[in-house]
């Protein structure tokens, strides 16, 4: 049914510029397109205007956008502070009503809807007396489409998942959560080696200690309070650090730094919108966090400019456990920074060369960013491999390979296993005496539901999948990034963080025991996963071979830019506002048999080799 026109309705999807959470918006927009609807996603000028609609020119800009695009159904998304989200939406709603823009007053708009955190949805419902359709985020995609009134015959059949593997994990996880046995899970306590908590402490030392105790994985989680008062936020976060260190549950504290920390570190923030996160703005503040976090290791994300300079700052002030770099991302492509793509890649390559001198591992935060923007499963795998090989060629001795599962959230578990195993296998093949890889698994950014008990089950269920990625490797995964179960509703406080870690560890240990007892199947031998894995591996190897044959100096900033510019890495959801990347966004993707594939206008899968050969034949010389 893909792209068959079933309605003349035109959806207009809007988010504020300050809110960088875009995955849910893109997901729903493209599902509606698959059902035959036209969807227009507002560009940044509209997103910026709706933040200050009281200005006459801003409202005129919004109205012109609605009118010129023939939009009659508006959907507004805001995944940050509930009060702010409600205020933004209600200002827009009331101005449109006062301007007689709704159908009942002779205008074009048939419907407005709001997608946000549950508290924001409640506020919007109260203020509009339930007249507005709200999406708090726990709706399966097929339910969301039905809420929009999509007829059954237009719903994508691929959204129906009755996969035995997913059902098995869900039943196992549900029983674990309902029994509350997870509350008794003890800390792994990886704090017992000589360097622990000193300025000589390293991730590799902790990894070796945990492996010697047979108590891997290393546990990492990402956290940070939000307060409009910068100093209050820092004080609260430092108290969290002490609390979490005392629990002995957490190995690696990941600082949920603010957007301004990443984009304007060390600058004057007066008048700039922070957008949430820990608002660190100088090295001393980092040093205080490091001291309060001991004996935990500490890491944080890189920045959106002067990436090598920030790497040096993180090394000096945090003794950072490992460096996380985004390569293609956090620049002009996603609006998170002002670097051009080539500038960003050059800074990232320079940063890796510096990091190599420190001996610290490098984590390329790459594959899931392509998946967020509609990338197919081969794009996910190939982008991750390219970043890993580039890091090795620059001399890195150790890398952290992140595999974000449930991305997108309607991916079937068997496909997630096949895709993850393919990426892990290709990167593991790079290992030798001078290059080691630590697999870091995590749940999806968009996966967890606002229903907290349901989200606990989700956390346990995805943990089971983590153990099935490398079932023959007793030490895998080496790291689990625990996504806290409250993420879809509110920022996780230390009690929720500790509960999330206990759920993760209990699920991992009890699932392993259930496999040994034969209570659950060993997915190492699952024929469905093996079939999918072999197909993906065939395509991925062919893609890598073609890139290495046809892209000059592939493992360089210029090579990586060309790979993106020519469209080898499909990103159909990329908001290419200036039409700068037409080849990257030209490819359509769709859900196919529980995975994501590149398809033609009729929804038929285009093979990776055919697509790559087409690109090579039309490539700029």
C-alpha positions, 0 to 999 in steps of 0.5 A: 500500500506504500504511497497510494493516495488515500486522502487529500489531507495534508499534515504539517509537522512542527517542532520548536528549534530548541527541541532537538528530539526529532526521531518520533516526529520523523517516524510518524511523518514517514509512516503517514507517508507510507499510508498515502498522506502528504506530510510537510515537516516545518523547517527551522524558521517555522520552529524558531517562530513558534517559540515567539509567536506573539511577534506579529511577523512570526505568526504571519510566517506560520500562517503563510507556511500553513496556507502555501502548503495547503495544510489542514492537519497540524501536529506539534511535537515537544519532548522537553519541559511539560509547561513550556511545551503546553505554553508553546502549543496553546499560544499557537492554538489560541492565535489560530482560533482567534484568526478563524483558521479552523474549519468550523470558522471557515478556515482550512484546519481540520485538526490539531494534535500534540505529541509530548511528555505525558504531563504536557499532554495532560496539560494540553488536554485540560486547557482544551477540554479534550478537544485536542488529540494527544500522543504521550508516546506509549502508543505503538505505531499502528495505534498512532496511525489509527488515532489519526484516522488512517483506515485499516486497508491503508495500514502497513502490514509490516507493523504487525509483529507477532514474532515468537522471539519478541514474545518470549523475551516479553514474557520472561521480562514481565515475570521478572518485573512482577516478581520484584526479584530484581530489587534484591540484585547486588552491586557488582562492585568493580571498585577493588583494583589498585588504580580505582578512584585515582587520577591513574584510573582507566577504563581498560584497568576496570575492564580487566579487573571486572573480567578477572572477577567474571563480573562483566559488563561494565555499567554506564548510564547517562544522567543529569538534572534540569534547572533554569538556574545553572548553579543549582543544576550543578549543585544538584548533579554533584550530589547525584554523583556522590549518591551514585558512587556510594551505591557501587552499582555504576562504573561509568558516570556519563554526564548528560551535558547541556546543548550549550556545553556542547556548542558554546563551552567557555563562552558567555551564555547570556540570552542563549537557550540552554535546552536542558542538561548539565550546564557545565561551562568551565574546566573547574566545574568538570573537575568538581564533578570528577572528584565527587564521582570517584571512584566512578569513571566519568565520560561526556559527549564531545562538542559541536565545534573545536572537537580536538580542543574539547577532547583536550579539555575532557582529558585534562579536567575529567581524565575521561574514561573514553572519548565519544565522537559523532563524525558525520553528525552534530553539525550542519546535517542535524542542526546541532552545530554550525560546522559544515560536514567537511569541517566537522569530519576534519575536526573529528579526525584531528581529535582521534589523532590527539586521543591516540596519544592519550591511549584512551578508547574512542567511541564512534556515535554513528550508526544510530544517527543514520537510523534516526534519519530513516537509514536502512539496516545496511547504512547502519552497519556500513557507517559503523564499520567505516568509523571503526576502521578509520579509528584503527587506521589512525592508530587507536588501540581500543574502541567502544562499539555502541549498538543501539537496539530497538532503533527504530522501535518497530524493528523486530528482535530477530532483525536487531540480532542479525543487524547487531551481529553483522556490525559486531562481526565486521568490527571484531574482524579488525581486532589484532594485538594492537586494536581491541573492541569493547561492545557497548549495548543499549536500548533505543532512544525512542523505545521506552513507553511513558507507562513506568511499569511497562517501561521496566518490562521493556528494559528487562526485555531489551537486556535479554537481547543484549546477551543474544548478540554474541551468545558464544562470548561469555564476556559480551557485552563488555559494557551496557549503557543502561537507559533509565526506564523513566526516560519517556516521562522525566529525567532519571533521579538517582533512585530511578537510575539505581533501580534501572541498573538493578533491573538490567543486571537481574534480567541479564543474570537470570536470562543467562541462567534460564538459557543454561537450564534450557528454559529459553532458547539459545538464539545462537542457533536460530535459523531465522536470525542466521538467514537474516544475518547471512543476507545482511553480511553479504550486502554489507561486505559488498558495500564495503568492497565497492566503497573501498574500490571507488572512493579515493582515500576513503578513510579520510574526512574527504572520503567520508564526506564523499560517501555521504554526499553521493548517497551511499548512506541513505538518510531519507528523513534528513531535514535538508533545508537548503537542498544541499544533499539531494543524493543522500535524501533521494532514497526511500526506505520502508519497514520490510519484514521487521527491518529497514530496507531501501525501496523504489516508488512501488515499495519494492526492495532495491538491492544494495549492490544495485543501488551502489552501482547506480551511485558509482555510475552517476558519481561526480568525478 
